[in-house]
Amino acid sequence: MRWLRRHLIGIIAILVLVYLFVPIAVVGVLSFNSPVGKYNTSWNEFSIDAWTNICGVPGVCSSFVLSIQIGLFATLVATIFGAMIAFALVRYRFRGRDTTNLLIFLPMATPEVVLGSSLLALFLNLAFPLGFWTVLIAHIMFTISFIVVAVKARLQGMDPRLEEASRDLYANPAATFRYVTFPLVLPGILGAALLGFALSFDDFIITFFNAGTLVTFPVYIWGAAQRGIPVQAYALATLVFLVALVFVLVVQWINHRRRRSLEAAVGIST
């Protein structure tokens, strides 16, 4: 019992991680499967056909590339405007600031089915054709709130004395922003951008309402589930996870190297 109490938190953490990663592992395993029928739900035999011919099924790669395009464009626009909004809310006092803070949280708290149907009604009333641009506008609209919140958290956690020290050393506002403020807030902006891209790439409900005949990767998966998801879709999903995992590991390695360099510098100076 003493050993169990000492390792209880670690055991719970491992169980939670297993619970989170088992579905991803199943998708990865089934990407190397050669199913008997059209449904890839049970293991039959090992095959790498899906990986060597990943665009062999019509619509898989085109929908995947389309989701990446929409995610990149939506992330770029939402990050630019979201970062500016976050700076305005944290650094300035103006009439309607509290109301703006409240309105920023509303898209995050509103169910996606409500946002999707509301945007659909808006586009139909404006006689705006459904397609690429309506999906892009919708994705910018709901991702910008998450980006504002993430960048705000980074700005509020910054030490204002660093910027004060820059001004004390006769740096003008532009130089202070370029050499002090922006490098400090850049990790928060990049993290917010990655979050916005993940939300945009993964979105189904809002996209489904406003896509018209446009087929993104989540919409393709939903449609293919009715007749059997091709193995190539499993391979693409596994590839996305592996790319994200490598990116996270590289970032952690860079941060580890920076910490080691800082500790070494501190040790030399002392």
C-alpha positions in Angstrom: 0.0 0.0 0.0 2.9 2.4 0.7 4.4 1.7 -2.7 0.9 2.2 -4.3 0.4 5.6 -2.6 3.9 6.7 -3.6 3.3 5.8 -7.3 -0.4 6.4 -7.6 -0.2 9.6 -9.6 2.3 8.1 -12.0 0.1 5.0 -12.5 -3.0 7.2 -13.2 -1.0 9.3 -15.6 0.1 6.2 -17.5 -3.4 4.9 -17.6 -4.7 8.2 -19.0 -2.0 8.2 -21.7 -2.8 4.7 -22.7 -6.5 5.6 -22.9 -5.7 8.6 -25.1 -3.2 6.8 -27.4 -4.9 3.4 -27.9 -7.3 4.7 -30.6 -4.3 6.4 -32.4 -2.4 3.2 -32.2 -5.3 1.2 -33.7 -5.5 3.6 -36.6 -1.7 3.2 -37.2 -1.9 -0.6 -37.1 -4.9 -0.7 -39.5 -3.0 1.5 -41.9 -0.8 -1.6 -42.6 -3.8 -3.8 -43.0 -5.2 -5.4 -46.1 -8.9 -5.8 -45.3 -11.1 -8.5 -46.8 -14.1 -6.3 -47.6 -14.7 -2.6 -47.8 -14.7 -2.0 -44.0 -11.2 -1.8 -42.4 -12.3 -2.7 -38.9 -10.5 -6.1 -38.2 -7.0 -7.3 -38.9 -6.6 -9.5 -42.0 -2.9 -9.4 -43.2 0.0 -7.1 -43.2 0.4 -4.8 -46.3 2.1 -1.6 -47.2 0.0 -0.9 -50.2 -1.8 2.0 -48.6 1.6 3.7 -47.8 3.2 3.1 -51.2 0.0 4.2 -53.0 -1.4 6.7 -50.6 -3.3 8.7 -53.2 -4.6 5.5 -54.9 -8.2 6.2 -53.9 -9.9 9.2 -55.6 -10.7 12.1 -53.3 -8.3 11.2 -50.4 -5.3 13.3 -51.2 -7.4 16.1 -52.8 -9.5 16.5 -49.6 -6.4 16.3 -47.5 -4.6 19.0 -49.4 -7.7 21.2 -49.3 -7.9 20.9 -45.5 -4.2 21.9 -45.3 -4.8 24.9 -47.6 -7.8 26.1 -45.6 -6.0 25.5 -42.3 -2.9 27.5 -43.4 -4.9 30.5 -44.8 -7.3 30.6 -41.8 -4.4 30.3 -39.4 -2.4 33.1 -41.0 -5.3 35.6 -41.0 -6.6 34.6 -37.6 -3.1 34.8 -36.1 -2.4 38.3 -37.4 -5.8 39.7 -36.2 -5.8 37.6 -33.0 -2.4 38.8 -32.0 -3.4 42.4 -32.6 -6.6 42.0 -30.6 -4.7 40.4 -27.7 -2.2 43.3 -27.6 -5.0 45.8 -27.6 -6.9 44.0 -24.8 -3.8 43.6 -22.6 -1.8 46.8 -23.2 -4.5 49.4 -23.7 -7.6 50.7 -21.8 -10.5 51.8 -24.0 -14.2 52.0 -23.9 -15.8 48.6 -24.4 -12.8 46.6 -23.4 -14.7 44.4 -21.0 -17.4 43.8 -23.5 -14.8 42.9 -26.1 -13.3 40.4 -23.7 -16.7 38.8 -23.2 -17.5 38.7 -26.9 -14.1 37.0 -27.6 -15.1 34.0 -25.4 -18.6 33.6 -26.9 -17.5 31.6 -30.0 -15.5 29.3 -27.7 -18.5 28.7 -25.5 -21.1 28.4 -28.3 -21.8 24.9 -29.6 -20.4 24.5 -33.1 -23.8 23.4 -34.5 -25.1 26.8 -33.5 -22.2 28.6 -35.1 -22.4 26.5 -38.3 -26.1 27.0 -38.8 -25.9 30.7 -38.0 -23.2 31.2 -40.6 -25.1 29.2 -43.1 -28.2 31.4 -42.6 -26.0 34.5 -43.0 -24.4 33.4 -46.2 -27.8 32.3 -47.7 -29.4 35.7 -46.8 -26.4 37.4 -48.5 -26.7 35.1 -51.5 -23.0 34.3 -51.0 -22.2 31.0 -52.8 -21.1 28.2 -50.5 -17.6 26.8 -51.1 -14.0 27.6 -50.3 -14.5 31.2 -49.2 -17.4 30.5 -46.9 -15.4 27.7 -45.2 -12.4 30.0 -44.9 -14.4 32.8 -43.4 -16.0 30.4 -41.0 -12.7 28.9 -39.8 -11.2 32.4 -39.3 -14.2 33.4 -37.3 -14.1 30.5 -34.8 -10.3 30.1 -34.5 -9.5 33.7 -33.8 -11.0 33.5 -30.3 -8.6 30.7 -29.4 -5.7 32.6 -30.7 -6.6 35.7 -28.8 -6.9 33.8 -25.6 -3.5 32.0 -26.1 -1.6 35.2 -27.0 -3.3 37.1 -24.1 -2.0 34.5 -21.7 1.5 34.9 -23.0 1.3 38.7 -22.8 -0.1 38.7 -19.2 2.8 36.4 -18.1 5.5 38.7 -19.4 7.6 40.7 -17.0 6.9 44.4 -17.8 10.2 45.4 -16.3 12.0 44.0 -19.4 10.3 46.6 -21.6 10.9 49.3 -19.0 14.6 48.4 -19.0 14.7 48.7 -22.8 13.1 52.2 -22.6 15.5 53.2 -19.8 18.4 52.3 -22.3 16.9 54.9 -24.7 15.3 52.4 -27.1 12.3 53.9 -28.9 8.9 52.0 -28.9 9.6 50.4 -32.3 13.0 49.0 -31.2 11.5 47.8 -27.9 8.8 45.9 -29.7 11.2 44.5 -32.2 14.0 43.4 -29.9 12.2 42.7 -26.6 8.4 42.4 -26.8 8.1 40.4 -30.0 10.8 37.8 -29.3 9.2 37.2 -25.9 5.7 36.9 -27.2 6.7 34.9 -30.3 6.5 31.4 -28.7 2.9 32.2 -27.6 2.0 33.4 -31.1 3.5 30.3 -32.6 1.7 28.1 -30.1 -1.6 29.9 -30.8 -1.0 29.4 -34.6 -0.5 25.7 -34.2 -3.7 25.5 -32.1 -5.6 27.4 -34.7 -4.3 25.2 -37.5 -5.2 22.0 -35.6 -8.7 23.3 -34.9 -9.2 24.3 -38.6 -7.9 21.1 -40.0 -9.9 19.0 -37.6 -13.2 20.9 -37.9 -16.2 19.0 -39.3 -19.5 20.5 -38.0 -19.0 24.2 -39.1 -17.3 23.0 -42.3 -20.2 20.7 -43.1 -22.8 23.5 -42.8 -20.9 25.9 -45.0 -19.0 23.8 -47.5 -21.6 23.3 -50.1 -20.0 20.8 -52.5 -16.5 21.3 -51.1 -15.1 18.2 -49.5 -12.4 18.6 -46.8 -10.6 15.7 -45.2 -13.0 15.4 -42.2 -16.0 15.7 -44.5 -14.5 13.0 -46.7 -14.0 10.7 -43.7 -17.6 11.2 -42.7 -18.9 10.4 -46.1 -16.5 7.4 -46.6 -17.6 5.9 -43.2 -21.0 5.1 -44.7 -19.4 2.9 -47.5 -16.1 2.0 -45.9 -13.1 4.2 -45.1 -10.2 3.4 -47.4 -6.9 2.3 -45.8 -5.2 5.3 -47.4 -7.2 7.5 -45.0 -5.8 5.6 -42.1 -2.3 6.1 -43.5 -2.8 9.8 -43.9 -4.1 10.1 -40.4 -1.1 8.2 -39.1 1.2 10.4 -41.1 -0.3 13.6 -39.6 0.2 12.2 -36.1 3.8 11.3 -36.8 4.6 14.7 -38.2 3.0 16.4 -35.1 4.9 14.0 -32.8 8.2 14.8 -34.5 7.5 18.5 -34.3 6.8 18.3 -30.6 9.9 16.2 -29.9 12.1 18.7 -31.8 10.7 21.6 -29.9 11.3 19.8 -26.6 14.8 18.9 -27.6 15.5 22.6 -28.5 14.1 23.7 -25.2 16.2 21.1 -23.4 19.4 22.3 -25.1 18.5 25.9 -24.3 18.0 25.0 -20.6 21.3 23.1 -20.5 23.1 26.1 -22.1 21.6 28.5 -19.6 22.5 26.3 -16.7 26.0 26.0 -18.0 26.3 29.8 -18.4 24.9 30.4 -14.9 27.4 27.8 -13.5 30.3 29.5 -15.3 29.3 32.9 -14.1 29.0 31.8 -10.5 
